[in-house]
């Protein structure tokens, strides 16, 4: 897919775009389930709960920590857990999740290509900077020239327009000279375009003919 010109900056999503979140999350939740006495593959049930509460965070209905608390309460069926108890239990999931982070093979070459062409590169991710920066560093994806734009610190998650504006301000570029690349139609395509940016949808399943299925398919101006 040919990227637009003139182009000054590219914003990448992180989970599902550069790093295989689902792989790590599935291993994490099944290891955690075993400690809770839950049998069988709990991945599909967890994925529904995760999407429900992360969407609530994206809509401004709960905080980033709040969605973790509610995920834990619902998953283990204990709505009366205190915030502190829920977050402590959630750490058992996070420990395995963190240990299984892995980059997609096309991620690092794409980041290097963008930087090599003189573009400003930012990571616009709906998460907290500490974890998301660690994710990039541990998978070998963090490059010193990049700019981390974690929405917890920016003050508004995607697809809220303030998130894209804040990221563009950190990069020092206008919306019409920047492109957002990611796997979420709502967050990385529709939200970015409403903010005046160009956008590219990454569908790694290859089922959407209007999208790219690999970052290798990007054609730089």
C-alpha positions in Angstrom: 0.0 0.0 0.0 1.4 3.4 -1.0 1.6 5.9 1.8 0.6 9.5 1.2 3.0 12.3 0.3 4.2 14.6 1.6 4.6 12.7 4.9 6.5 13.8 8.0 5.5 11.4 10.6 4.1 7.9 11.3 2.3 6.8 14.4 2.2 3.0 15.1 -0.2 1.3 17.3 1.5 -1.3 19.6 -0.6 -4.3 20.7 -1.6 -6.4 17.7 0.5 -4.2 15.4 4.1 -4.4 16.6 3.7 -6.9 19.4 1.6 -10.1 19.5 -0.6 -9.2 22.5 -3.0 -12.1 22.0 -0.2 -14.7 22.2 1.1 -13.4 25.5 -2.4 -12.8 26.9 -3.6 -16.3 26.2 -0.6 -17.9 27.9 -1.0 -15.5 30.8 -4.7 -16.1 31.4 -4.4 -19.8 31.2 -1.5 -19.9 33.6 -3.4 -17.6 36.0 -6.6 -19.7 35.6 -4.7 -22.8 36.8 -3.7 -21.0 40.0 -7.4 -20.1 40.5 -8.6 -23.7 40.0 -10.3 -22.9 36.7 -10.0 -25.8 34.3 -9.9 -25.8 30.5 -8.9 -23.1 28.1 -10.3 -19.8 29.5 -9.0 -17.6 26.7 -12.2 -17.0 24.8 -14.1 -16.0 28.0 -11.2 -13.8 29.1 -11.0 -12.1 25.6 -14.7 -11.1 25.8 -14.2 -9.6 29.3 -11.0 -7.9 28.3 -12.6 -6.2 25.3 -15.6 -5.2 27.4 -13.7 -3.4 30.1 -11.0 -2.0 27.8 -13.7 -0.5 25.6 -15.1 1.1 28.8 -11.7 2.6 29.4 -11.5 3.9 25.8 -15.0 5.5 26.3 -13.9 7.2 29.5 -16.1 5.2 31.7 -13.4 3.7 33.9 -9.7 4.5 34.5 -6.9 2.3 33.2 -6.4 0.7 36.6 -10.1 0.5 37.0 -10.6 -1.6 33.9 -8.0 -4.1 35.3 -9.9 -4.3 38.6 -13.2 -4.9 36.8 -11.6 -7.5 34.5 -10.4 -9.4 37.6 -13.7 -9.2 39.5 -15.7 -10.5 36.5 -13.3 -13.2 35.4 -13.0 -14.9 38.8 -16.7 -14.1 39.8 -16.0 -12.1 42.9 -17.6 -8.6 42.5 -16.9 -7.7 46.1 -13.1 -7.7 45.7 -11.5 -4.5 46.8 -9.4 -2.6 44.3 -6.3 -3.6 46.1 -7.2 -7.3 46.2 -8.1 -7.3 42.6 -4.9 -5.6 41.4 -2.8 -7.9 43.6 -4.5 -11.0 42.0 -4.2 -9.5 38.5 -0.4 -9.4 39.0 -0.4 -13.2 38.7 -1.7 -12.8 35.1 0.6 -10.0 34.3 3.7 -11.9 35.3 3.2 -14.6 32.7 1.8 -12.1 30.2 5.0 -10.0 30.4 7.3 -13.1 30.1 5.7 -14.0 26.8 5.9 -10.7 24.9 7.1 -11.2 21.4 7.4 -8.9 18.4 5.9 -9.6 15.0 8.7 -10.3 12.5 7.8 -7.3 10.3 7.8 -4.8 13.2 11.4 -3.9 13.6 12.1 -3.6 9.8 9.1 -1.3 9.4 10.2 1.0 12.3 13.8 1.1 10.9 12.5 1.9 7.4 10.4 4.8 8.6 13.3 6.3 10.7 15.7 5.7 7.9 13.6 7.8 5.5 13.8 10.7 7.9 10.3 10.4 9.3 9.3 11.1 12.9 8.1 7.9 14.5 5.7 7.7 17.4 4.0 4.8 19.2 0.4 5.8 20.0 -0.9 3.1 22.4 -3.8 2.8 24.7 -1.8 1.9 27.8 0.5 3.2 30.5 4.0 4.3 29.4 5.9 2.1 31.9 4.5 -1.1 30.6 4.4 -0.2 27.0 7.9 1.1 27.0 9.1 -2.1 28.7 7.2 -4.1 26.0 9.1 -2.4 23.3 12.5 -2.7 25.0 12.1 -6.3 25.9 11.1 -7.3 22.4 13.9 -5.3 20.8 11.7 -2.8 19.2 12.6 0.4 21.1 14.7 2.7 19.0 16.1 5.9 20.6 14.7 8.1 17.9 11.1 7.1 18.6 8.6 9.0 20.7 6.4 7.1 23.1 2.8 8.4 23.2 1.0 6.3 25.8 -2.5 7.6 26.2 -2.7 7.1 30.0 -0.1 9.9 30.2 -1.6 11.8 27.3 -4.8 12.1 29.2 -7.2 10.6 26.7 -7.3 7.1 25.0 -7.9 6.4 21.3 -10.4 6.9 19.7 -10.9 10.2 21.5 -9.6 13.0 19.3 -7.5 14.5 22.1 -5.2 11.4 22.0 -4.2 12.0 18.4 -3.8 15.7 18.9 -1.6 15.2 21.9 0.6 12.7 20.0 0.9 15.0 17.0 1.9 17.8 19.4 4.7 15.6 20.9 5.9 14.9 17.4 5.6 18.5 16.3 3.7 17.7 13.1 0.3 18.6 11.6 -2.4 15.9 11.2 -2.4 16.1 7.4 1.3 15.1 7.3 1.0 12.1 9.5 -0.3 8.6 9.1 -1.6 6.2 11.8 -1.0 2.5 11.3 -2.8 -0.1 13.4 -5.0 -3.2 13.7 -8.1 -1.5 15.2 -10.5 0.0 12.7 -12.1 2.1 15.5 -8.9 3.3 17.2 -6.3 3.4 14.4 -8.3 4.2 11.3 -11.7 5.8 12.0 -10.5 7.9 15.0 -7.3 9.0 13.3 -9.1 10.1 10.2 -11.6 12.1 12.3 -8.6 13.8 13.7 -7.5 14.7 10.2 -4.8 12.1 9.8 -4.2 9.5 7.1 -4.6 6.0 8.3 -3.8 2.4 7.3 -5.5 -0.7 8.7 -3.4 -3.7 9.4 -5.5 -7.0 9.3 -3.1 -9.8 10.1 -5.7 -12.4 9.3 -5.6 -11.3 5.6 -9.4 -11.4 5.4 -10.0 -7.7 4.7 -8.9 -7.0 1.1 -8.9 -3.3 1.7 -6.3 -3.6 4.4 -2.7 -4.7 4.5 -1.9 -8.0 6.2 1.8 -7.2 6.9 3.8 -4.1 7.6 6.0 -5.3 4.7 3.3 -4.2 2.3 3.8 -0.5 3.1 5.3 1.5 0.3 7.0 4.6 1.6 7.0 8.0 -0.2 
